[in-house]
Structures are given as C-alpha cells and as structure tokens.
Amino acid sequence: MAAAPHPPKTPGKLLRAISSWRYRRLWARMRLVLDADVLAAGFGSGRGASRQLLLAVLDREFTMLVSVPVMIEYEAVLTRPEHLREAGISRTGVDSVLDALAAVIEPVKLSSFGDPDSKTQRTRWF
C-alpha cells in the first residue's frame, strides 16, 4: 500500500493540492468527530474553519462520526439562547441543519464496558 502524500508547505500549493483529485480522493475517506464547540463556532461564523468543516461534511467531502448522545449534545449546545443570538438562527433552523447532518453522518454504535448487569454501568460516547 502506498503511503499518503505529505501536504505541501506553502498556502498556494496547498490550495491547488486540495482541489486536486488525488487529495479529494484521500480526504473523502477521512472520518471526523467534531466537538459541539466546533459546531457552535461554525454556526456563529460565516467564513471560519469551523464553518468550512460543516460545509465539507454536508457536501460529503468528509465522513462525520456521531453517536446518539453526541447528537443530543449538539442540539443542547446549539439551541442555547446565546448561540441562537450569535448565529442569528432560530431553533427551527438549528433543527433543520441537524437533520441535514443526520442524513450524511456515519452513526457510531455505543459499546458498553464493565458488567452489563451492573447498576453502575457506563457507556462511552464514541
């Protein structure tokens, strides 16, 4: 198996490389887990890196991995009044974006650890 190429060091070369078929093909297989803070920043910023990551996920340039508890956390964080004000979006708008994300994400099944019959059993979020 051939090693993945190293990204170019200069910004101009990097932009050309990103648009090249070879990098798009490599990046299409990339799988991401995004923290709720990244989503909040993506909603609040029109041009930031967080917004670009969200758009890339929605365009299926990356595969986003999400478990049910993480999706619940996304909703809880993004529907806070301060985030809604900062993003200038309604709760319905947040729900629409989360629905769009849910359509393109790769769900992660939670695995449990410890004794399954234990009352203190915990589950991992990823």
N, C-alpha and C positions, 0 to 999 in steps of 0.2 A: 504494500500500500504506500503510495507516495505521500510524503509529508506535505502539510498545508503550507502554502507560500506565506512568507512574512509580509505584513503590510508595509507599504512604502513610508518613508520618514517625512517627506515634505507634503504639505497640505494639498498642493495642486496634483501631485501624483496620487495621493490618497483618494481624492475625489474622482479622478479618472479610473482608478482601480475599483472603487466601489461600484461604478457604473459598468464595469466590465462583466462579461458573462461569467467568467471564472469565479469572481468574488461573490456575485449574486448567487451562484450555484452553491458555494460553500456556506454562505450566510443563510440560505434558505433552510439549511439543516440545523442552524443554531437554535437552541432552546433556551428560553429566558424565564426567570422568575423575577417579577417586579414587585417591590415593596409598595404598600399603599401610599407612601410619601412620594414615590415616583409618579404614580397616577395623579395624585393631587397636584403636583408640580406641572404635570402635562396638561391638566385642565386649566390651571391658572396662567400658563404661559402660552403665547401664540407661536413662538419661534424657538423655544428652548429644546435641549436634547431630550428631555422627558416627553415633550410633545412629539418629537420625531420618532421616538421609540414606540409610542402609542400608535401613531400613523403607520409605522412599519409593521406592527403586529396586525392591525386591521387590514393592511394590504397583503398579509400573509408572507411578508419577507422574512419574518422570524416566527418560530413557534413559541407561544407563551404557555407555560405550565401553571395551572391554577387548581387548587383544591377547593372544596366547598367552604371550609372555614375562612380561607383567604378571600374568596369572592364575597363572603359576608363582611369581612373586614373592609374590603374595598368600598362596599356600599355604606358601611357605617362611617368611614372616614370622609368619603366624598359628599355625603349628604349633611355634614356638619354645616351649620349656618355660615361660619366664617369661610369655608371652602366654596360654598354656593355663591356667596357675595364676591369673593375674589375672582371666581371663574365667570361670574355673570351668567349663571345657568340655573335652571330650575331643577327640582328633584326629578321631574319627569324626563328632563334632558339627561340627567345622570343615569337614570334607569335605561334610557334608550342606548346610551353608549355602553353600559354594562351588558345589555342584551346583545349588542353587536360584538363585544368582546367574547361573550359566552359562545357565540356562534363560530368563532375562529380559534378558540383556545384548545389546548390538549388537557383534558381533565386528569387530575392526579388522584388516584385512589389512595386513601389513607391506609397505613398499616399500623397495627397496634403493637405495643410491646408490653412485656410483663405477663402476668397471669390473666388470661381472658375472663376468668370468673371473679377476679378481684374487684372490690368496690373502689379501689384507688387507681384503677386502670387509667392510663393516659393515652392520648392519641397524638401522633405527630401531625403537624400541619402540612408537611411535604413528605 
